[in-house]
Amino acid sequence: MTVDATAPPGKRMTVPPPRDTLGRRGSVFLSRHRRLRLTLLLSAPLFWLGLIYIVALVALLITSLWTVDTFTGQISQTWTLENIITVLTGSLYQTVTVRTVGVALLVTIVDIVIALPIAFYMAKVASPRMQRILVIAVLMPLWASYLVKAYAWRSVLSQEGILNWLLAPFGGESPGYGLPATIITLSYLWLPYVILPIYAGLERVPDSLLEASSDLGGKTVSTLRLVVLPIIWPAIIAGSIFSFSLSLGDYITVNIVGGANQLLGNLVYTNVGAANNLPLAAAIALIPIVIIFGYLATVRRTGALENL
């Protein structure tokens, strides 16, 4: 029992101590064991992630081992490596895989080249008020529908579009529909996802390092190459993960502006829909999954995943 010292004299009374309830004991126990508290806190979302993502990947792998009956069109759950062998040895799938990886790499390179000066200006040159305005400007394209932006670029890149009208007086013309149009459209779509990680990485670069490099006679290019770039390299890789992985699995943009070209996503879509061959579609879908897992395993040591 304790005495309530805040009460007026003559009216002081004893206050019973807090009851040692089970909830209070559990709270005290968790406050002393931080790792256990973190484990319990993350258990629910990690379980949900495992249920939705990991189980889906396992189901995809199992489905790729099935076949489709050529007479009835029904899926036969007899396990075979026929679909995987077809995907690995077929010239069509090899060509489309090379094309898909090439498009994803070009989109990533274009986005990084454009994002670096924009992010540097936002982080090191612009005033705090201008920084907020630029961040909003970078995020604004994400507020619009994916299809609206893709069809807008289809209109811009068409032979009667505004780009052809602007280039015609100089003897140029729009690239029209094809792989260049696909790269341009995908680069625009994923550019905000590359700018923001690089901007966050540049904000963590101390201004004192730039001033020290200038005081020691370092030129702008040398400072960027020897001081800034090694520090923000994980942020650049983090941005590349977004653009590379999103381009690797895209199929809608190719249907809109890609002309007759196909990427892996288009083959998956075709086999799920028109061909009604779900096992083959699952086998094709394993290709970009393996590629992106290999890429993530390669960049994991750079610390880029911590910038996501």
N, C-alpha and C positions, 0 to 999 in steps of 0.2 A: 504494500500500500504506500502511496506517495501523497504529499500534501500539495494542494493547489495554491501556489504562492501568488497567483494573480487575483485571487478573491479578496474582498475587503476584510480588514481585521475583524475578528469575531465571527466571520461567516466562512472562514476557511474550512474546507472539508477534504477528506481523503479521497483520492481518485484511484480506483482499482487499476492495476497494471493491465496492459493489453493482453487479451487471451491468446494463449499459445495454440492457435488454430493450425489445422493441417495446411491451409493455404499460405499462412504466414511462414510456416516452417519451409514449405516448398519455395517460396519467394527468396528467403534467406539462403537456401541451399543453391538456387540458381544464380544468385548474385555472387556467390563465391566460386562458381564454376563457369567461367565465361565460355569455354569451348562447348560444354554441354548445352548452355543456353543458345549459342549460335546454331548448334546442330539441330536442336528442337525447332528453332525459328525457321530454318531452311528446309526442314524435312518435308513439309507439305508441298511447297513449290517444286522441290527436286523430285518428289514422288510423282507429281503431276507431269513434270517434264519427261521423266522416264517413261510414264505410261503413254503419253501422247507421241513422243519423238522416238525413243528407243524401240518401243513395241512396234511403231509404224515402220521403222527401218527393218526390223526383223521380219515383219509381215511382208514387206516388199521383197526381201531376199527369198523368202519361202515361195512367194507367188512367182518369182522368176524361174523357179525350178519346176513349175507345172507346165502343161501343154494344153493346146486347144484341139479338140477333135475336129478334123477337117470335114467330116460328114454332118455332124449335128451342130457344130459351132459351140458346143459346151466345153467348159474347162474341165480337164482331166487332172486330178490331183496326184497323178503318178510322177514321182520325182525324176528329173532328168536334167542334164547340163546342156541340152540342145539349144535353148535360147541364148545362154551365155556364150556358147561356142559360136553361134551365128553372129552375135553382136561383135565378138572379138575378131572374127575372121572375115566378116562381110566387108567388101570394099565400100559399099554405101555408108555403113556405120563408121568406118575409119575416116572416110572423107568428111562426113558431117562432124565427127569429133574434132578433127583438126581445124575445121572451119569455126566451130563453136569456141574452141580454146583460143584461136587467133582473134576472133571478134572480142572475146572477153578481155584478152590482154591489151588489145588496142584501145578499147574503151577505158580500161584502167589507166593506161599511160596518158591518154588525152585528159582524163579527169585530174590526174595528179599534176600535169603540167599547167592546167588552168587553175587548179585549186591552190597551188603554192603561193603565187603572188597575191591572190585574193585574201587568203588566210593571213599572210604576212602583213598586208596592209591593215586588216582588221585588228590584229593582235598588237602590232608595234608602231603603227603610224596614226591610225584614226583616233580621234578623241573618244572618251567614254560614251558620250551621247551618240557619236557616229557609229561606234561599235554596236550599240544596241539597235540602231537603225539597220546596219548591215546584216546583223544576225537575223532580224525579222525578214529582211529582203531575201536572205538565203533560204529561210524556212518557208517563205510564201509559196513557192512552187509545189511544196508538199501538200498544201491545202487543196490543190486542184486534183481532179480525178486523173488517174493514170491514163485512161482511154482518151480523155479530152486532150491531154498533152500529146499523146501519140498521134491522134488524128489531126491535131494542129500542125505537127511537123509534116504529116502527109500532105497537107494543103500547102505548106511553105515549100516543100521540095518537089512538088509536081511541076510539070512542064509549063503550066499556066500559073504557077505560084509566084509569090512575092520575091523569092530568091532569084528566080530566073529573070524577073522584071528588073531587079537591081543590077544583075550581072550582064544583062544583054548590051547596054551601052559600052561596056568595056570588052566585048567579045567573048564573055564567059557565059556559062549556062549552068542550070541546076544539075546536080548529080542524078536526079530522078530517083527511082526506086531500085534498091539493090543493097549490097553490103555497105557501101559508103553511107547511104541513108540510115541503115540500121545502126552503124557505129555512131553517127551524129545524134540520132534520137536517143539511144541508150546512154550516151555520154551526158546529154542534157538531163535525162531522168535521174541518173545516179549521182550527179555532181554535188548536190547538198550533202550526201552521205560521205563524201570525200573531204569536203571543205571543213565540216564541223570537227572531225577528229584532229585534223592538222591544225586548225585554229586553237583547239584546246591544248595541243602539244606546244605550239608557239607561245601561248600565254604562260607556260611554265618555264620558258627560257628567261633567265634574269637579264634585265637590261644592263646590269653591271658587266656581264660578259661581253656584250656588244661594245660597250664603252671601253673596256680594257683592250679589246682587239683593235679598236680604232686608235687608242693611245699608243699601242705598240707598233703602229704603222700598217696594220692589216687593211687591205682594200676591201671594198664591199663584197666582191665575188669571193675573195679568200675567206672572209668572215662567214659568209653564208655556207661555203663548202666545208670549212674546217671546224667551225664552231657551232653553227646553227643546225646544219644537216645531221651530224651524228646524234644530237640531242632529240630531234624530232623524227628521226628515222622510224622508231616504233609507231608513232602517230601516222606516218605516211603509210606504213604497212597495214595499220588498222583500217585506214580509209580504203586501201586497195582490196581488203577482204570483202568489204561491202560491194564495191563496184564489180569485182571479179565474180563473186558468187551470184549476185543478182543477174549479171549478164549471162552467166553460165546456164541458168535455168529459165531464162526468158523465152517465150514463144509468141506472145501477143504482138510485140513490136515488129517481129519479123513478118508476121502475117499482114501487118498494116503497111509497112514501108519496105520490106525486104524483097519484094518481087517474088521470083521463083526460088529463091534461096531458102534453105531449111537449116535449122539448128537442132540440137538434140531435143529441146523442148517440143519442137514441132513433130518430131518422130514419135515422141511419147504420146502427144495429143492425138495424132493420127491413129496410132494403134489402139488407144483406149476407145476412140469414137468410131471412126469409119471402118477400120479393120476389125474391131471387136476382138483384139488379141491382147488381153490384159497381161498374160505372162511375158510376152515379148516386150510390151511397154515397160513392165517392171524391170526387165533385164537392161533395157536402154537407160532407164532412170538411174541405174546403179553407176553408170559411167560418170556423170557429173558429181555424184556423191563421193565416189572414190577420188576424183580429181580434187575436190575441195577439201576432203579430209587430208589428202597428201599435202596440199598447200598449207593447211592449218598446222600440220605436224612440222612443216619446214620452218614456218615463221614463229612457232611457239617460243623458241629460245630467244627471240629478239625482244620479248616483252610487249609485243604488239597487242596481244589479247587483253592486256591490262588497260589498254586505251579504248577498248570498245565500250 
